[in-house]
Amino acid sequence: MLVELNDNNFEENTKDGIKLAVFTADWCGFCRKQKPVLKEIADQNIWIGEINADKNPYLVRKFGVSAFPSFILLKNGKLTAQFAGYRNKYDLLNTLLDYLK
């Protein structure tokens, strides 16, 4: 499932379970390249939240995001991991598995 997150709904949507959120920007070429990968993974019943960094400065500041795309992995609302840069489908899934072990 691919969910649009923002400054107002972030806490509610990430408070339970394991959630992957990705910060993107409309002007970012790697973010545009990442989008189809996110959709493909989300279609496999993996919850992914997408945050438009240009429209949600509070979350950008809160997580110290300075590179795009930037990923955060949360467990019951608590930050577990943070990493940045384009990942193909297999690299992204392997990275997630490494953090979930």
HELIX and SHEET records of a PDB file:
HELIX    1   1 PHE A   10  THR A   14  1                                   5    
HELIX    2   2 GLY A   29  ALA A   42  1                                  14    
HELIX    3   3 PRO A   57  PHE A   63  1                                   7    
HELIX    4   4 LYS A   89  LEU A  100  1                                  12    
SHEET    1   A 5 LEU A   2  LEU A   5  0                                        
SHEET    2   A 5 ILE A  48  ASN A  52  1                                        
SHEET    3   A 5 ILE A  18  THR A  24  1                                        
SHEET    4   A 5 SER A  70  LYS A  75 -1                                        
SHEET    5   A 5 LYS A  78  ALA A  84 -1                                        
END                                                                             
